[in-house]
Amino acid sequence: MKVPFVDLKAQYDSMQNEIVEAILRVVEDTAFVGGKYVQKFEEEFAAYCNRRYAIGVSSGTSALHLALIALGIEKGDEVITAANTFIATTEAITHAGGKVKLVDIDPDSYTIDPSKIEDATSDRTKVIIPVHLYGQAADMDPILEIASKHGLKVLEDAAQAQGAEYKSRKTGSLGDAAAFSFYPAKNLGAYGDAGIVVTDDEEAAQKIRLYSNHGRESANVHLVEGFNERLDGIQASVLSAKLKHLDRWNEMRRQAAKRYDEMLKDLPVKTPKQMPYAKHIYHLYVIRIEQRDRIKEMLGEKGVGCGLHYPTPIHLLDAYKYLGKPEGSYPVTEEVAREILSLPMYPEITEEQQRYVVDCIAEALERI
Ligand SMILES: Cc1ncc(COP(=O)(O)O)c(C=O)c1O
């Protein structure tokens, strides 16, 4: 048996007609960049997140970048985020003119540790970016409290959390703005790169739209130097077709996660913990296991695809040597990074496939 890490083809096979029709509509209307399909998806996704505005953009990275600009980042302003995230979060900070300030994570949720945020603030801090990692919301209430006390904005990095909830509220509706990625493997994935920003702030929404489209107000009228970070029609149309299924797919992932929890319970691995405030939508099912690299290799030999999210914390990447944060700076992040292993996870994964994955883990642990 082979169990891939993700299986995008299984999802396509389950809705082939809807996808083909969605793409053909855009081609026939030649609505390739911006246009009515983008507007339709923006309205649908804003409603899904209980937000007033949604602005479709070219990727999750663009969403973070443009949202930071719209929230008023100026050169040298500091932005706080978690040391365990994908590099896109910190790239966006730098490209918007900000300075990256990292904070360690909580060992159970793997999201930013709110009790360590205050120490990282200074009079230059402008924004906090909690990352809803692996499909689970960060602990937002204490973060929002700190932000309000210090006059900071909160930008949710919800790239991995479409449909996840915090205290029964959707991610994306919790901070001043939120950035989503629709990279193909995400819980809601496009057929290429795509992203969106959601917010209730009208001024920020206008700014994001302006900056995403060359600072263009109307034909040949450019108010500022912007970027080309627009959403294209084919992606928007595919996303509209897929949004209808998102809650069901998230439920299938939750069921699969429950099965893994049960199957793994007698093995020496730490399974993911759904925090009491969260509805986890398992974008990734991440376990902790000793001798992770060797186990991953052994699983690969048995046809089981696994991922690592993320084996090198931000401060230890070559790109961030300039931060001057040596090993030991964020101990929880570093310890977790050595042991995390993302198991195959997608809505269509079968119980039989999961049994095989777990049997292979058990066998690898015995042989090691
Ligand atoms: C936490 C996080 N932030 C931001 C991004 C960036 O999204 P994109 O790949 O759509 O630019 C990703 C995507 O992988 C992500 O996982």
Ligand as a Chemical Component Dictionary entry (heavy atoms), coordinates in Angstrom:
data_LIG
# 
_chem_comp.id                   LIG 
_chem_comp.type                 NON-POLYMER 
_chem_comp.pdbx_formal_charge   0 
_chem_comp.three_letter_code    LIG 
# 
loop_
_chem_comp_atom.comp_id 
_chem_comp_atom.atom_id 
_chem_comp_atom.alt_atom_id 
_chem_comp_atom.type_symbol 
_chem_comp_atom.charge 
_chem_comp_atom.model_Cartn_x 
_chem_comp_atom.model_Cartn_y 
_chem_comp_atom.model_Cartn_z 
_chem_comp_atom.pdbx_ordinal 
LIG C1 C1 C 0 1.352  29.875 8.255  1  
LIG C2 C2 C 0 1.419  30.315 6.821  2  
LIG N1 N1 N 0 1.463  31.635 6.545  3  
LIG C3 C3 C 0 1.508  32.087 5.273  4  
LIG C4 C4 C 0 1.523  31.223 4.201  5  
LIG C5 C5 C 0 1.671  31.768 2.820  6  
LIG O1 O1 O 0 0.670  31.403 1.932  7  
LIG P1 P1 P 0 0.982  31.258 0.366  8  
LIG O2 O2 O 0 1.753  30.025 0.157  9  
LIG O3 O3 O 0 -0.396 31.199 -0.231 10 
LIG O4 O4 O 0 1.693  32.486 -0.061 11 
LIG C6 C6 C 0 1.466  29.846 4.441  12 
LIG C7 C7 C 0 1.445  28.916 3.298  13 
LIG O5 O5 O 0 1.992  27.898 3.192  14 
LIG C8 C8 C 0 1.424  29.380 5.779  15 
LIG O6 O6 O 0 1.397  28.070 6.049  16 
# 
loop_
_chem_comp_bond.comp_id 
_chem_comp_bond.atom_id_1 
_chem_comp_bond.atom_id_2 
_chem_comp_bond.value_order 
_chem_comp_bond.pdbx_ordinal 
LIG C1 C2 SING 1  
LIG C2 N1 SING 2  
LIG C2 C8 DOUB 3  
LIG N1 C3 DOUB 4  
LIG C3 C4 SING 5  
LIG C4 C5 SING 6  
LIG C4 C6 DOUB 7  
LIG C5 O1 SING 8  
LIG O1 P1 SING 9  
LIG P1 O2 DOUB 10 
LIG P1 O3 SING 11 
LIG P1 O4 SING 12 
LIG C6 C7 SING 13 
LIG C6 C8 SING 14 
LIG C7 O5 DOUB 15 
LIG C8 O6 SING 16 
# 
